[in-house]
Amino acid sequence: MSKVLVIGSINMDLVVETERYPEAGETIIGGKFEQIHGGKGSIMSLILKK
């Protein structure tokens, strides 16, 4: 197995579904919540792992 060093960013997107966009200054209740990873370094590492 070869060794690979990936230098890049790792990000985490926090996504909440809502029925509508809030008005300016308004707080609304969210629904489904997801954490989605991303970033060039993270994605490249996953690709190279396969």
C-alpha positions as a Markdown table, in Angstrom:
| # | Residue | x | y | z |
|---|---|---|---|---|
| 1 | Met | 0.0 | 0.0 | 0.0 |
| 2 | Ser | 1.4 | 3.4 | -1.0 |
| 3 | Lys | 1.5 | 6.3 | 1.4 |
| 4 | Val | -0.1 | 9.6 | 0.4 |
| 5 | Leu | 0.0 | 13.0 | 2.1 |
| 6 | Val | -2.9 | 15.3 | 1.2 |
| 7 | Ile | -2.7 | 18.9 | 2.2 |
| 8 | Gly | -5.9 | 20.9 | 2.0 |
| 9 | Ser | -9.0 | 22.1 | 3.9 |
| 10 | Ile | -11.6 | 20.1 | 5.7 |
| 11 | Asn | -15.1 | 21.8 | 6.1 |
| 12 | Met | -18.3 | 20.8 | 7.7 |
| 13 | Asp | -21.6 | 22.2 | 6.2 |
| 14 | Leu | -24.5 | 22.4 | 8.6 |
| 15 | Val | -27.8 | 22.1 | 6.7 |
| 16 | Val | -31.3 | 22.7 | 8.1 |
| 17 | Glu | -34.5 | 22.3 | 6.1 |
| 18 | Thr | -37.2 | 24.9 | 6.7 |
| 19 | Glu | -40.6 | 25.4 | 5.2 |
| 20 | Arg | -39.6 | 29.0 | 4.0 |
| 21 | Tyr | -36.9 | 31.5 | 4.2 |
| 22 | Pro | -37.0 | 33.7 | 7.4 |
| 23 | Glu | -37.7 | 37.4 | 7.1 |
| 24 | Ala | -35.0 | 39.8 | 8.2 |
| 25 | Gly | -34.5 | 39.4 | 12.0 |
| 26 | Glu | -37.0 | 36.6 | 12.2 |
| 27 | Thr | -36.2 | 33.2 | 13.9 |
| 28 | Ile | -38.0 | 30.2 | 12.6 |
| 29 | Ile | -38.1 | 26.5 | 13.6 |
| 30 | Gly | -36.0 | 24.2 | 11.5 |
| 31 | Gly | -36.7 | 20.6 | 10.4 |
| 32 | Lys | -34.3 | 18.0 | 9.2 |
| 33 | Phe | -30.7 | 18.6 | 10.1 |
| 34 | Glu | -27.6 | 17.3 | 8.3 |
| 35 | Gln | -23.9 | 17.6 | 8.7 |
| 36 | Ile | -22.1 | 17.2 | 5.4 |
| 37 | His | -18.3 | 17.0 | 5.2 |
| 38 | Gly | -16.4 | 18.7 | 2.4 |
| 39 | Gly | -13.2 | 20.6 | 1.5 |
| 40 | Lys | -10.6 | 19.9 | -1.1 |
| 41 | Gly | -8.4 | 17.9 | 1.3 |
| 42 | Ser | -11.2 | 15.8 | 2.7 |
| 43 | Ile | -12.7 | 14.9 | -0.7 |
| 44 | Met | -9.3 | 14.1 | -2.2 |
| 45 | Ser | -8.5 | 11.8 | 0.7 |
| 46 | Leu | -11.8 | 9.9 | 0.2 |
| 47 | Ile | -11.1 | 9.6 | -3.6 |
| 48 | Leu | -7.6 | 8.2 | -3.0 |
| 49 | Lys | -8.8 | 5.8 | -0.3 |
| 50 | Lys | -10.9 | 3.9 | -3.0 |
